[in-house]
């Protein structure tokens, strides 16, 4: 009887202990922070954070742009040694082989690093506006994209005229030109080397008219940009349409058309939500998520 009573008491004790342990675990679980809830001092999620951090701190970014411009040095020498070489075969007129040579570069995220502007948006929780962008671009405080300065200066030293065809508006032309010059980029004062939107009525966000105008007087050896629109005018289509444009021009990539990385913004992003900027950021994000092709584990 004693052993039975002792056994019963022991069993009751073990049950109580287990219950207390489970209760403690439950209490700990209930009090643990929800991974989906922000603490009072945590920043809100921002779609630009990782892209901007990568642009500013990743040595992989610097190595990538350095690699693009290292290839550009090689391609430029090949182009100078081949009188028929042109990056704009549809725009060059007969006799272009005897024209002086030029290269065309986009400005933003191709030669000018605007990550401080993006960082401001992230840290303050703002989104892009024409007013804030105009203030930034007009201030002329962008940094040089790694590799861009050495390449453009080497090209100019070889007698190649450097043009910057940018979709910055004409109202920041002065700030942009000053920014480029202060960084040491070659900018000829005897020509319109920095070609902005709105300088002429036909100079819209589609750069084809500006590229064609340069091709009237120069043999254009190379194009540089971070956006499909820096190379062709049909860049605002659906992802499928953009893929076709990419394939159609496969002979240019890495030869006379060189692309710089830009994970922060561009027509690749707006294509995912139908280029409809009337959508809220949340609606845009939802459209982007729909475009993702995820893995479905069995």
N, C-alpha and C positions, 0 to 999 in steps of 0.2 A: 504493500500500500504506500509505503513511504517512497519507494522508487517510482511508482505510478504518479503520485502527487508531485514529486520533484520533476518528473518528466513533463507532466502537464504544465507545471509552472515555467519550466525552461522553454517549452514550446510557446507558451503565452508571451514570455519575455522576448523571444526571437521575433514573433509576429509583431509585437509592439515596436521593436527596434526597426524592423523593416518598414513599418508604416511611417515611423518618424523620418527615416532616411528618404523614403519616397516623397514625403511632405516637404522635406528640406530641398530635395532636388527640384520639386515643382515650384517651390518658392524662388529658388535660384533662377530657374528657367523663365518664370514670369517676370523677374526683375531684370533679366538680361536685355541689353539694347536690341531693338528690332533693326536688322540690317537695312531694312527699307525705310526706316525713319531717321531723319536727321536730328542730331543733337543740336542744342541751341547755338553752339559755336562752330558748327560744320558749315562749309560753303555749299550752296546749292549746285546741283549738277549743271555743267555747261558743255554744249556740244563742241566748242572750240578749244577746250582746255588741252587735251592731249596733242592736238595738231600744233597748237601754238608752243607748247612746251618742247615738242620735237624740233620745231624750227629754231628755237632759241638755244637749246641745250644739247641736242643729240649730235654727237660727232658723226653719226651715220648720215645725217642731213648734209653736213659740211663735206663729208667724203663723197656723197652722191653728186653734189653740184660741182665739186672739184673734178670729179670723173667726167662729167658732161663737158666741162670746158677744156679738160685735157684732150678729149676726143676732138673737140672743136679746133684745137691747134693743128692736129693732124689733117682733118678734113679741109681746113682753110688752105694749107699748103698744096693739097691735091687739087683744090679748085683753082688756085692761082696758076697751076701748071697745066690746066686743061682749058683752053679757050672756049670750048663749047659748054662748059659747066655752068649751069644756072639753077637756082632754087625756084624760079618762076617761069617754067617753060611756056605756059599759056599767056604770059604777059609780055615776054620779050619779043621785040620786033626783029625782022631780018637785019643782020648787021650788028646785032648786040655783042658779038664777039670782040668788037673793037672798042666797046664802051668802057669807061672807067669802072672799077669794081666797088661793090658796096655789100654790107651785111645789114640785116634788119633785126632788131631785138625789141621785144616787148619791154616794158619798164618794171611793173609790179611783180615781184616774186621771180623775176628773170634776171634783172640787174639790181633792183631795189628791194630790200628786205623790209616789209611793213609789219613784221611781227610785233613791234612795240604798240602799234595801233590795235592789233588783235588782242594783245595782252591787256590793254586798257579796257576793251570790251568785256573780256573775261572777268577781270578783277572788280569791275564796277557793276557787272550784271546788265550791261547795256547791249543793244543790238546795233548793227550798222545803220547809220543814217547819212544822208548826203551832207548834212551840216558838219557832223563830226569828221567825216572823211575829208571834206574840203579843208577843214582846219588843219588836219594832220598833213595832207599832201602839200598844202600851201606853205606850211612851216618848213618844209624841206629838210626833215630830220631822219629820213630813212637811212638804213645802213646798206652796205654793198653785199650782194649775194656772193658767197665764197667762190672764187675762181673767175668771176665776171670781169673784175677790174683788170687783172693781168691779161686776160684774153683780148678784151677790146683795145687795150693799149698796144698789144702786140700786133693786132690787125691794123690799127692806124699807122703804126710804124712801118708796115709793109705797103702803105699807100692805099689801104682799103678805107672807104668812107663809112662811118658808123651812123646808122639811123636808129632812132628810138621811136617806134610807132606804138603809142600807148592809148588806152581808153580812158585815161584821165581827161577831165574836161579842160577846155581852153582857159578857164578861170584859174587853174593852178599851173598853167604853163610856165610862168616865171619861177614859181617855187620849185617845180620839178627840174627845170634846167639848172637852177642854182644848186640844187641838191646833187645832181649828177656832176657838175663841175667841181664842187667842193670835195666830193669823194675822189676826184681825179679821173673820172671817165672822159674819154675824148668827145668833145662836142664842138663841131665846127660852127663858128659864128657867121661864116660867109654863106651858109645855106640854112634851110629850116630842118635842123637835125632832130628836133624833138617835135613830133607831129601828134597833136592832141585832137580829141573829138570837138567839133564845132568851129575849128579854125576856118573851115570852108563848109558851105551848106551840105555838100555831099560827103563830108567826113563824119560818118556816123560810127556807131559801135562796131559795125562791120568794117574790117580793115582793108578789104580788097581794093577800094579806090585809092587808098594811100600807098599800098604796095605797088599797084599798077603805075601810079605817078612816079614813084622812084625808078621803076623799071623802064620808064621812058628815056632816062638819061644815064642809067647805070646797069651794069651786068650784076645782078643780085646773086651772090654766091651762097648765102646761107640765111635761114630764118631761125630765130630763137624765141621760145615762149613757154608758158606754163599752162596754157589753155588752148583747146582745139581751135578757138577763134583767132589765135595768133598765126594760124597757118591757112585756114579756109574760112569761108563765110557761112557755110552750112553747118553750124556747130550747135544750134539750139534745139535739135530734134530730140526724139525719144532715145533712150539708151540703145535700142536696136538700130535706129537710124545713124547714131553716132558711131556705132560699131562698123557699119557699112562704109562710112567716110574714112574711118581708120584703115580698114582693109584696102579700100580703093587707092590710098596713098602710101601703101606699105613700102614702096621703093624709096620714099623720101626719108623715113624715120632712121635716124642715126647716120645719115649721109649728109644731106643738105638741110634737113629740118631736125633741130635738136630741142628736146623737151626737158624743162626743169620741173622738179617736184613741187606740188602745192597741195597739201592735204587739208588746207583750211577752207577754201572756197573755190568757186569756178563753175563753169557750165556743166561739169560732171555732176555737181551737187544739185543744181536747179533742175537738171534734166529728170532727176528722180521724182520730183513733185510737179512735173509738167510745166516748169518755168512759171508757175502761178504764184507770184509774190503777194497776192491778196490773201493767201492762206496764213493762218497764225503759225508761229513756230511749232506749236504742238501738232498741228495738222500737217505741216511739212515733215516733221519727224515721223509721223505715222505713215506717210507716203514712202519715205525712205525705208522704213522697216519692211514695208510690203515688197520692196525691190530686192531685199536680201535673199539669197539662196542658201538656206541653212541645212545643216546635217540633220537627218532624222534617224537616230539610232533605233535599231530593231528591238 
